[in-house]
Amino acid sequence: MPGWVWWVLALILAGIEMTVGTFYLLALAVAALIAGVVGWLGGSFFWQVFTAGVAGVIGCGAAYYWHHKGGGKPQKQEAFDVGQRVQVVNWNDDGSARVTYRGSWWDAIAATPETPRRDSMIIVEVRGSVLVLGENPLSVPR
């Protein structure tokens, strides 16, 4: 098989990768590109396929490792809301609260069980869509 066929396949795979964004197809596109070089250098069809297979397995393994090296944990994002004051509408018996902040209603909890429940508190942490409230920005336990 001529090398240009592999290069066309590499371009097609790279184009599809741009719409998907998984990096696995990019690894396969690079494998096809390498197989095209082997074909261009005069390698037999067996060596072209063998090279594409080995490069594809190595590339997909590298993409898998790169994707999963963080352990699947999302990186902690700095919350711009930390340090902002909120108005507590009411405290519930379970320790949660409803607050008004940025023009809407939010669920909130106290930073610790010992945190005093006040009508006006400070956001010390954001856990998903729940605000963690304290008396000052440094009152969250670390």
N, C-alpha and C positions, 0 to 999 in steps of 0.2 A: 504494500500500500504506500503510495507516495506521501512524503512528509507534509505536503500542503493540505491534505485531507485532515490530518491531525490538527493543523493550525486553524483550519476552519472550525473544527469541533471545539478547539480551545476558545475561539472567539465567541461561539454560540454559548458555551458554558459560562464564560465570563459575563456575557450580556444578561443571561438569566440570573446570574449571581447578583448583579446590580439591582435587580428587582426584589430578590429574596433576602439577601443580607445574612446568610448563615456561615459563610466562609468555607463550607464543605465543597460547594460547587467551584469556588475559586481554587481550592486544592486540586480538584479534578481537572480544571482548566490548565493549571500548571503542569500536571501529569501528562495531559494531552500535548502540551507544548514541548515537553521533554521528549515524548515519543515521536513527535514530528521532527525534532532534531536528529534522533536516532535514524529515522527513515531518510532524512535528507543526507545523512552521512553514509547511507547505503546499507543499513542494518536490515536483516530479514524481517518478515512480518512477525515471526515469533518473538524476536528481540524488541520490536516496537511494542507489541502487546505486553510482553513481560515488563519492560521498562515503565509503561503506563500503569500497569497494575501495582508495581512496587512503589512508584512515586505517588500514586493515588492513595495507597494504604498509609504511607508515611505522612503525606500531607493531611489526610483526614484525621489521622492520629494526633498530629500536631494541632489541628484546628480544635479537636475535642479537648485536648489538654489545655489549650489556651482559653477555651470557653469555660471549662470547669475548674480552673486552678483556684478561683476564688471560693470554692466550696459551695457555690450556689447561694451565698449570702449577699444580699444587696449591700452596697456600700452605704455607710451612714452619711446622710446629707445634713448639712447645717441648716437648721430651721431659722428663717428670718423672723419668725414670730417670737422666738425666745427673747424674753425681756419686756415684752409688750404687756400692758395692763388690760384686763378684761373685767366686765361687770358680771357677777354671778347672779343669776335670776333666782335659782333655788338649789339647795343641797338635798339630795335624796338620802334615804335611810342606808343604802348600800355604800355610801361614800362618794358616789358620782354626783355630777352637777350639770346643770344646763347654764350656758353662758352666752352672752352676746359679744360677738367680736367680728370686726370687718363687715358689719351689716347683716350678719346671719347668726343662726343658732348653732352652737357647737356642744358636743359632749366633752366633759372634762372630769378629771380625777385629781385628788390631792397627791402631792409628791410622796408623802409618807402618811401613815395613819395618825401621827402626832401633829401634822400640819394643821394649824388653826383654820377653821372655815370662816372666811370673811366675805363681805359683799363685793369687794374689789381686790383682785389678786393679780399676780404676775405669772406669765407663762414661763416655765423653767425647762420644758421639754415638749416635743410633739411626737406622739407614738401613732403613726398612721394618721387617722383623722380625729384622734383624741388628744386634747390639750392636757398637759400635766401642770398643775398649778402649785405655786408656792408663795411664800411671803416676799422673797427677793430672788433674783436670777441665780443665786448661788445655793439655793436651798434644796436642790435635787441631790439625792445620795449618789455617790459614784462608786 
